[in-house]
Amino acid sequence: MDAIKYFDCNCIVGRRTVMNACSFYNINDLVRKMNYYGIERAMVYHSMAKDYCPTIGNQMLLDEIQDFPFLYGVWVVLPHHTGEFPEPSELRRQMREKNIKAVRMFPSSADQKYSFSEWCCGDLFEMLEQCRVPLMLDLSQITWNELHETMSAHPELRVILTNLHYSVGRNIYPLLKKFEHLYVETIGYKVFNGIEELCGRYGAERLIFGSNTPIYSGGAAIGMISYAQISHEEKCRIAGGNLEKLLGGVSL
């Protein structure tokens, strides 16, 4: 039986506004933790792109991961209307040039303060949908209705919903049923038999392994998969196969 190969969709580098106890921010510490837990590859975004300025933070990310081919950059993106961020067509060109295949958005009033609605972000959503670029969203950033409206308007948009919690079942179930390109990151979904239930209802291909390192522990994230009562093939899909397939479908 082949070993399970872990490809983490959710890691952070850089100093953060709030530092958790026993946490870290240095890229070398991230690599050391990945080696310790046996996580072979990871998608990474920079804290400065969230807490300070996306364009500056995205460049800092490129500078920091350039010597680590197993780290994949994730850019934080904004709507372009104020001129502080590229228009979607130019963003697409820059992403192609820098080999960026996934993005994040932080629209909440606690973070980057813009509307997630179509009138503000529709052009950006259209580009991401056309190019099949996965959009990663923390549940804390949007409402369920905003997620539903966006995915209804852009049914081919790939969305990975991150940092969930145990109480989301009554909302996430109907959304997973309706939208085939909605995916759930595993680390936040700490529900008794939750992974088993989602696999049974919607298939293992709807789950993406993520640790939210260094806020949470890579060991806990791996434990959720390795101890789940699902098949070895399903574990391999969740651990890395599903994410690899998503990134392989990107067409910039």
C-alpha positions in Angstrom: 0.0 0.0 0.0 1.4 3.4 -1.0 2.1 5.9 1.7 -0.3 8.9 2.0 1.3 12.0 0.5 0.2 15.2 2.2 -0.2 18.5 0.2 -1.3 21.2 2.5 -3.6 23.9 1.1 -3.4 26.4 3.9 -0.2 27.7 5.4 1.0 31.2 6.4 4.4 32.9 6.6 5.3 36.3 7.9 4.6 38.2 11.1 0.9 38.4 12.0 -1.0 41.1 13.9 -1.8 38.5 16.6 0.8 35.9 17.4 -0.5 32.7 18.9 1.4 30.9 21.7 4.1 28.6 20.4 3.6 29.9 16.9 6.2 31.0 14.4 6.5 33.2 11.3 9.8 32.3 9.6 9.8 30.3 6.3 12.5 28.0 7.6 10.5 27.2 10.7 7.5 26.3 8.4 9.8 24.0 6.3 11.1 22.4 9.5 7.5 21.7 10.8 6.5 20.3 7.4 9.5 17.9 7.5 8.6 16.9 11.1 5.0 16.0 10.3 5.7 14.5 6.9 3.9 17.1 4.8 5.6 17.1 1.4 4.1 20.2 -0.3 2.2 23.2 0.8 0.3 26.2 -0.5 1.4 29.4 1.3 0.3 33.0 1.6 2.0 35.9 3.3 0.5 37.6 6.4 1.6 41.0 5.1 -0.7 40.5 2.1 -3.6 40.1 4.5 -2.8 42.5 7.3 -1.0 45.3 5.4 -0.9 45.4 1.6 -1.7 42.6 -0.9 0.8 43.8 -3.6 3.6 44.2 -1.1 2.8 41.0 0.7 2.5 39.0 -2.5 6.0 40.1 -3.6 7.4 39.3 -0.1 5.9 35.8 -0.5 7.6 35.3 -3.9 10.9 36.4 -2.4 10.6 34.1 0.6 9.6 30.9 -1.2 11.8 31.1 -4.2 14.3 28.6 -2.9 11.6 26.1 -1.9 10.1 24.4 -5.0 7.7 22.4 -2.8 6.0 25.6 -1.6 3.3 27.0 -3.9 2.5 30.7 -3.7 -1.1 31.9 -3.0 -1.8 35.5 -3.7 -4.2 37.7 -1.8 -6.3 39.6 -4.3 -8.5 42.7 -4.3 -11.1 44.3 -6.7 -9.3 46.7 -9.0 -11.6 49.8 -9.0 -9.4 52.1 -6.8 -6.3 51.4 -8.9 -4.4 49.9 -6.0 -4.6 46.5 -7.5 -4.3 45.3 -11.2 -7.4 44.8 -13.3 -8.3 41.1 -13.8 -6.7 40.8 -17.2 -3.4 42.2 -15.9 -3.7 40.1 -12.8 -4.1 37.1 -14.9 -0.9 37.9 -16.9 1.1 38.5 -13.6 -0.2 35.2 -12.2 0.8 33.3 -15.3 4.3 34.9 -15.2 4.8 34.1 -11.5 3.1 30.6 -11.7 0.4 31.5 -9.1 -2.4 29.0 -9.3 -4.6 29.9 -6.3 -5.8 33.1 -4.6 -7.3 34.3 -1.4 -9.7 37.1 -0.5 -10.3 38.9 2.8 -13.3 41.2 2.2 -14.6 41.4 5.8 -15.0 44.7 7.7 -12.3 43.4 10.1 -9.8 43.0 7.3 -9.7 44.5 3.8 -13.2 46.1 3.9 -14.9 45.7 0.5 -18.1 44.2 -0.7 -18.1 40.6 -1.8 -21.1 41.3 -4.1 -21.1 41.0 -7.9 -21.1 44.8 -8.5 -17.7 45.0 -6.7 -16.0 41.7 -7.4 -17.8 40.3 -10.4 -15.1 41.0 -12.9 -12.5 39.3 -10.7 -14.8 36.3 -10.1 -15.3 36.0 -13.9 -11.6 35.8 -14.5 -11.0 33.3 -11.8 -13.9 31.2 -13.1 -12.7 31.3 -16.7 -9.2 30.3 -15.7 -10.3 27.7 -13.1 -8.2 29.3 -10.4 -9.2 28.1 -7.0 -10.5 30.9 -4.7 -9.8 30.2 -1.0 -12.1 31.9 1.5 -12.2 31.8 5.3 -15.7 31.3 6.6 -15.2 34.3 8.8 -14.9 36.5 5.8 -18.3 36.0 4.2 -21.9 35.1 4.9 -23.5 31.9 3.7 -25.8 34.0 1.5 -22.9 35.8 -0.1 -21.3 32.5 -0.8 -24.5 31.2 -2.3 -25.0 34.3 -4.5 -21.5 34.3 -5.8 -21.5 30.6 -6.7 -24.9 30.9 -8.3 -23.6 33.7 -10.5 -20.3 31.8 -11.2 -21.1 28.1 -11.2 -17.7 27.1 -12.6 -15.8 29.1 -9.9 -13.7 26.7 -7.7 -14.0 27.7 -4.0 -12.1 26.1 -1.1 -13.9 27.1 2.1 -11.3 27.2 4.9 -11.2 27.4 8.7 -14.7 26.0 9.2 -16.0 24.9 12.6 -18.1 22.0 13.9 -21.5 23.7 13.7 -21.6 24.4 9.9 -23.3 21.2 8.8 -26.8 22.7 8.4 -25.5 25.2 5.9 -22.6 23.4 4.2 -24.6 20.3 3.3 -27.1 22.1 1.0 -24.3 24.2 -0.6 -22.2 21.1 -1.3 -25.2 19.4 -2.8 -25.9 22.4 -5.1 -22.4 23.5 -6.1 -20.1 20.8 -7.5 -17.1 23.1 -7.3 -17.3 23.9 -3.6 -14.6 22.2 -1.5 -14.1 22.0 2.2 -10.7 22.3 3.9 -10.4 19.6 6.6 -8.7 21.2 9.7 -11.7 23.2 10.9 -14.3 20.5 10.4 -13.8 18.9 13.8 -17.0 16.9 13.8 -17.5 13.4 15.2 -17.5 11.2 12.1 -17.7 14.4 10.0 -15.2 13.5 7.4 -16.8 10.1 7.0 -20.2 11.7 6.6 -19.1 14.1 4.0 -17.3 11.4 2.1 -20.4 9.2 2.1 -22.7 12.0 1.0 -20.7 14.0 -1.5 -17.5 12.0 -2.2 -14.0 12.3 -0.9 -13.1 14.6 -3.8 -14.9 17.5 -2.1 -12.4 17.5 0.8 -9.0 19.2 0.7 -6.3 18.7 3.3 -5.2 21.8 5.1 -3.5 22.5 8.5 -3.7 26.3 8.9 -0.1 26.2 10.0 1.2 27.9 12.2 -2.0 28.8 13.9 -2.9 25.2 14.3 -0.8 22.0 14.3 0.1 20.0 11.3 0.0 16.9 13.5 -3.7 17.4 14.3 -4.5 18.0 10.7 -2.8 14.7 9.7 -4.5 12.9 12.5 -7.9 13.8 11.3 -7.2 12.1 8.0 -5.1 9.1 9.1 -7.7 8.1 11.8 -10.8 8.7 9.7 -12.8 5.5 9.0 -12.6 5.8 5.2 -10.6 3.9 2.6 -7.0 4.3 1.9 -7.8 5.6 -1.6 -10.1 8.2 -0.1 -7.4 9.3 2.3 -5.0 9.7 -0.5 -7.4 11.9 -2.5 -8.1 14.2 0.5 -4.4 14.3 1.5 -3.2 15.6 -1.8 -4.8 14.2 -4.9 -7.8 16.5 -4.9 -5.7 19.6 -4.6 -3.2 18.5 -7.2 -6.1 17.9 -9.6 -7.5 21.3 -8.9 -4.2 23.1 -9.6 -3.7 20.9 -12.6 -6.9 22.3 -14.1 -5.8 26.0 -13.9 -5.5 27.6 -17.3 -3.9 31.1 -17.2 
